[in-house]
Each structure stands twice: as structure tokens, then as C-alpha cells.
Amino acid sequence: MLSSKFIKYFTSSLVIVLVCFACKQDKIELGEDLTMFPYNPETYEIGRPYDTYPLVPIPENNPMTVAGFELGRHLFYDPILSADSSMSCESCHQQAANFTDANKAVSEGIMGIAGPRSSMSLLNAGHFTNKLFWDGRVDLLEEQALIPVEDPIELNNTWGEVIKRLERHETYPKMFRAAFGIVNSKEITKELVAKAIAQFERALVPSGDAEFDRFQRGEINLSDDAQYGFELFFDGNIGVKDSECGHCHNAPLFTTNEYFNNGLDSFPSLDDYVDKGLGGVSGKFIDMGKFRAPSLRNIVFTAPFMHDGRFETLEEVMDHYNEGTHQADNTDPLIRDLNLNQEEKEAIIAFLHTLTDSTFIRDPRFSNPF
């Protein structure tokens, strides 16, 4: 008679064999026909906080689909994109930090080399219609998504290696089929990878749960401090000082998508800027030291601040604009010492807190799928 120990061992072994056989049967071989898997694209609808909030512009050659978004979400979180499979896009753009690199002035790539700039938030990235990155070096999210993979101080990989990994992956060929209708894994390209990641990033819009959004919908009133900060921020009341904030961070996106020299540094000449920002891309003397004005939505989750992460707190940011600015040939004319008192600075910070959307940073649609 067989012992119970043998039966248990035999049963467990049989289960393992069957599972492995099933996995083998499910595995996609390189170049295998994928048309047995469905391709029925369903439109992914991007929401918005309220009716007058602008719709995210969608390129004609990369329509939003449920399968495309889900593929992009997986690729965004998958370290398969890095040379040593240790880092992903999410490593420097964490949801809990409003898709920035939490508490880091600048990010480090897989070699431990620090980058030159702070990791910019991806909230509302689909609305960045006036080029991308701090220096405006590319036009579209589809272009932006191509760069970190081969950057030696980021993921330090090659697209050839990434595509090899994806072609031989157990699930990605089927996901590319569902998203883009490819007929075999050899049709996976870096352009399709970038399109999928761009779809995920375009979907990163506010939930509408921020106090400011509820205020805009007429559901609540702001606190007295926040209301005073609102008036200072937007120069919304005669007799209240203009803090000049709204000119570069206008509602509802809280960015104008433009590039400014905001008086951070003092140099004898614009040519002396170490990080030339937009000027390093455009080659124009007048653009030296200009950087994108980021959105202030969820700003409380994105410290430290500025393109190089030099300020630890919002209080430091306010002190800079209030009495610490430097003038250069291209410093924006609205950058000047504001002479706000402590109450006024605190009121503006209270208003900035109304832009906090905790629902967005916890939204499971945008979280790690693995």
C-alpha cells in the first residue's frame, strides 16, 4: 500500500508538471502568429475634474485604447527596460510622489550616477503641449518615452536589447497584439513601446477631489486663509497685493506651458549659465537659463522644488520670490521682490494646499500592476 507521504509527493509533482506544461503551451515563440489572440480596440476615456477643464489632446496616430493604456502601465513599471533589470520609469516617477522622485533633488540611474535635474511630475503630462522636459527638447510624449532607455545616466540600455526581451516575453507579445494589432512578436518596435507608455502618461489627470476643484464646481468655499491666498495668487481683488504667481501658473493646469528665467541665479552673462536650460536646446542667447514652469497641482507631494531641487520647502520657494530673486538680461519682468509679509506668504501656501489631490496619488488605475 502506498504511503501517504509518497502520495502527497506524487500529487505535488504531478501538479508542478501540469503547470509547467500549461506554461509551455501558453508561451509565445519568436515570430509566432498572434492572430489567434483578439484585437478589438476599445477607446480609453480620459476624465477631467470639471466640465471646463481642457480635454487632453490625443494624436491621430496614437489613439487612447484600454489595451494600449494597460500595456503602457505595465511597461512603465517594468524594470525590463533597464540594462540590469533593476529600474523602471516608475523608479524616478513614483505615484505617491505625484510621479516625481520622492524627496530627491535629482535622480540616480542604474549606475548610481546623479542626473543634472529634478524628476518632473507627470501629472497632466498630456497637457504639456509646448514641448517636454525642463528644457523643451522634444515635442511629444512619444518622443520623450524613447530617451531614458538609452540615456547612460538613466536606464543605460539599448532599444535593440529591450525589443529582444519583449519579443521573447511570455505575455508582452499578446499585449502588443491587443493594443496595436501586431500579427507576430517581430513587429514589436521601440515606437510601439513609446506609444504605449505615452498612452499611460496621457491618462494621468487629476481626479477632481482637490479642494480647488470642488470650489470650482461650486461645492465648497475655501477657508479664509486659502481664499486670501487665492486672491494674492491671481491678483483677484483690488487692494490685495499681486504675488505674480498666476502669470506663470495659471488655472486650471497651474502652468502656462512656457519657459522662464525665474531669477534663481546671478551670472555676469547669460553665456555663463552652467545649465543653459531651453537655451541649450534652442541655441538662442535669450533662452539661456530658462526652464519650464511646472504645474503646481499636487505640489505638496513633489519636494524638493525647482529644476535642480534646490529648495526643500514651499516656505523656501516663497522666500526666493519674495526677497531672493536675481536679475539677468532675460529674467522675466514679473520676477521681482514681492515684499509680502508673513501672513500673505502663509496664505499663498494655504491656497497651494487646496491643489492637493490625494485620490490621484492613490488611484489603483495608475498603480504598479505587478
N, C-alpha and C positions, 0 to 999 in steps of 0.2 A: 504494500500500500504506500502511495506517495506521501511524503511528509508535508505538513502544512507549510514548512519553510521552503521546500522545493516548489510547491505550487505557487507560493507568493512570488518567488524569484522568477519562475517561468512566466507568470502572468505579467509581471512588471517588464520583463524583457520583451514579451510579445507586444505590449503597448508601445514601447520605445521603437521597435522595428516598424510597426504600423504607422506611427507618427512620422518617422524618418522617410518611409516610403511615400506617405502623403505629401511631405515637403518636397521630395524629389520630383514627384509627379507635377507639383504646382510650380516648380522652378522654371523660369523663362530662359531658354537658351539664346545665345547671341544670334541675332538676325532672325529669330523665330517669328512666324506670322502671328500678329497680335489681333487680327480682325475677329477672332473668336470672342474677344472682350468688347463690351459695348462702348460706343462713342455717341452719347446723346447729351450734348452740352446743354446745361441749364443755367440761365442767367443768375449771377450773384447780385443781389440788390444791396447797394451801399446805403445805409441810413444816414440821417443827419439830425442835429439837435432840435431844429425847428424849421418851419417852412421857408423862411427867408434865408436860411443858411445855404451857401452856394453848393451846388452839386459838384461832385468830383468829376473832372473831365476824364473821359476814357478814350484812349487812342483807338482808331478804327481797326488797326492791325493787332490789337490785343484786348478783345472784349472780355469783360469780367464773367467768369463762369464759376459755378460751385466747385467743379473738379479742378479748375485752374487755381482757385484760391487755396484749396486744400493741399494741392501739390506744392504750391509756394510756401505754405505754412510748414510743411514737412521739411522742405529744403532749407528754409530759414533757420530751423532749429537743429539741423543735422550736421554734425562735425565731419561728415563725409567730404565736405567741400575743402577742408584744410589738409595740408600736406601730411600731417601726422595724425589726423582724425581726432584732434584734441579740442578744436574750437569751431564754432559756427557763427553765423551772423548774430545770433542771439547773445553770444559771449560779450559783445560790445553794445548791444541794443536790447536791454532786459525790460520785459513788460512792467515789472514792479517799479522800475525807474523811468517810466514813461518812454520806454525804448531808447534809453541812453545807457551809458556805462556807470552804474551806481557808485557815487562818491569818489570817482576818479577824475582828476583834471584832464588826463589823456589816457588813452587805452594802450595796452600792450598786445602784440600779436603772438604767434606761436613760438617765436624765437626769443620772446621776452624783451623785444625792442620797443621802446615807447614811441608812439606816434607823435606828430607835432601839434595835434589839435584835439579838442574835446569831441567826444562822440555825440553827434547831433541827434535830437529826438526825431522819431519817425512818425509821431502823431501828426496827422494831416499832411503826410508826405505827398499824397496825391494832389494836393493843392499847391505844391511848390512848382508853379508854372513858369517862373523866371530862373531857370537853371537850378542845379543842385550842388550839394556840398557847400561848405563855408565860403569857398572861393568861386562858385559857379562854373565849375569845369566841365559839366555835362548838361545836356538838355532834358533828358528823360530818365525816369526810374529804370527803364530797361537798360540804359547805358550805365547808370550808377551801379546796378547789381553785378555788372561784369568785373568791376575794378578790384574789389577786396580779395578775390580769389587769387589773383596773380601778384598782388602787392607783397613785396618781400617782408614788409613790417606788419602785415596783417595775416592772411591765411597762407601765404607763401607756397601756393600750389601752382599747377598748370591746368589749363582747361582741358588739355588732352587727357591728363590723368583723371580729372573729375569725370569726364564723359565715359572713360573706360569703366570706372566704378559704377556709374549709373546704368550703363548698358548691361552689366552682369548682375545687377542687384535683383533680389527676389521680387520686390514689389514695384520699384520705380518705373520699369517699362510699362506696366499696366496703368499706372497713374498718369504717365505721359500720354498713353493711348486715350484715356478718359478725358484728359484736359485738352489735347491738341489733335487727336485723331491720327497719330502716327501708326504705321502698319507693321513696323518691326523696330527693335531696340536700336538699330544702327541709325535711325532717324533722330535720335536724341542729340541735340546740339546745345552749345552754350547759350545761344539766343533763346531757345525754348526755356532753359533754366532761368534765364534772366526775366523772361516774360512771366513765368510763374511767380517768382519772388516779387516782381513788380505788382502783380495782382494782389498778393497778400498785403503788401505795403500800402497799396491804394485803399484798402478796406479799413485802414487804421484811422478811423474818425471818432470824434467824441461821442459819448453815449447820450449826452443831453441831461445828465444828472447833476452837472455842476450848478452851484447856486446862481452863477451868472446866466446860465441857460434857462433855468426856471424863472429867473427875474425877467428875462427877455420874453418868455411865454406868458408873463403876467400872473404867474402862480404864487410868487412871494415878493416881498420887499427886502431890500438889502438892509443890513444893520446900519446904524447911524455912522459908524466908523467907515464901513465899506462904501456907503453912499457918498460920504465926503471924499473918500479916495477915488471913487468913480468920477466925481466932478473935477478933481485935480488931474486925474489921468487924461480925461478927454476935454479939459477946458470947457466944462459943461455948465458953468454958472458965472454970471457977471459978479465980480468981487472975489472970486476964488482964483488963486494963482494957477497958471498953466504950467504943469510939470513937463510938458512937451512929450510925454510918453506915447500918446495916441498917434502921433505923426508917423512913427516907425512901427508901431504895434497896434494897428487899428483893428477894431472889431469887424466881423466876428472871428476871423482867423487869428487875430492878435499878432499878425505880421503883415507887412505890405509887400513881402517877397522882394525887397530891394536890398542893396548893399551900401554900407555906410562906414565912414571913419568916425567912430563914436568917441574919439578923444582919449583912447586908452594910453597912448604912448607919446613921448616927445622926442623927435629926432631933428637934426639940423636940416635935413632934406628928405623928401619923400623917397628918394633913392636909397636912403639908409634903413628903411624898414627891413628887418630880418625876415619876417613872414609877410610877404607882399600881398597876400590875400587875392582879391579879384585882380589886382594889377599884375600878379604873377601869371595869370591866365590870359588877360586881355592884352598885356604889354603896354597899356596906357599909363602914362605918368600919373594922371589924375586919379587912377584907381588904386594906387599903392596904399596898402593898409586898410582897404575896405573889406568888410565881411558881411555875410548875410545877416539880416535881422531875424533871429529865430522867433518862432511862436512862443507866446508866454502862457499858453494853455498848459495846465499841469506843471507850472514852473516850480512848484514846491517839491516836486519829486526829482528835479534834474540837477541839483547842486553837484559840483561847483559850477560857476557861471562864466560866461564869455567863451570865445572861440578857443582860448587856451586854458580855461578853467582856473583863472587867477583869483576869483572871488569865491569865498566859501559860503557866504550867506547873502540873503536878499538885502540885509542891512548894509553890507559892504557895497553892494551894487548901488543902492540909493545914495550912499556917501560919495561914491565915484561921480554920479551925475549931479549931485548937489554941490560939491565943492572940490572935486578932484580931477576934472577934465583937463586935457591938454589940447592946445590949438596947433593945427598944421594947415598947409595950403589947401587941403581937401577935407578938413574936419567939417562935418555937416553944420550949417549955420544955426540949427536949432540946438546944437550941443553947447551949453553954456552953464556956468554955475547958477543953480536954481534958487539958492538961498531959502530953501524950505526949512521950516522949524521941525522939531522932533514930532510934534503932533501930526503935522502934514505928512512926514515920511512914514509914520506908522499907519496913517490912514490909507496911503497908497498900497502898502504891503497888505493891509487888511483886504483891500479890493482884489489884489492879486490872488489871495487865498480863495476868493469866490470863483476862480477859474479852475479849481481843483475838481477833477473828475475821477473819483476813486473807483467807480464802476468800470471805467475803461481799463485801468491797470489790473483789474481782476477778471475781466471778461474772458470766459473759457474759450470763446471762438478764436482768440488771439494767443492762447497759451501753448505751451510745449505739448505736441501730440504724442510724444514717445513715453 
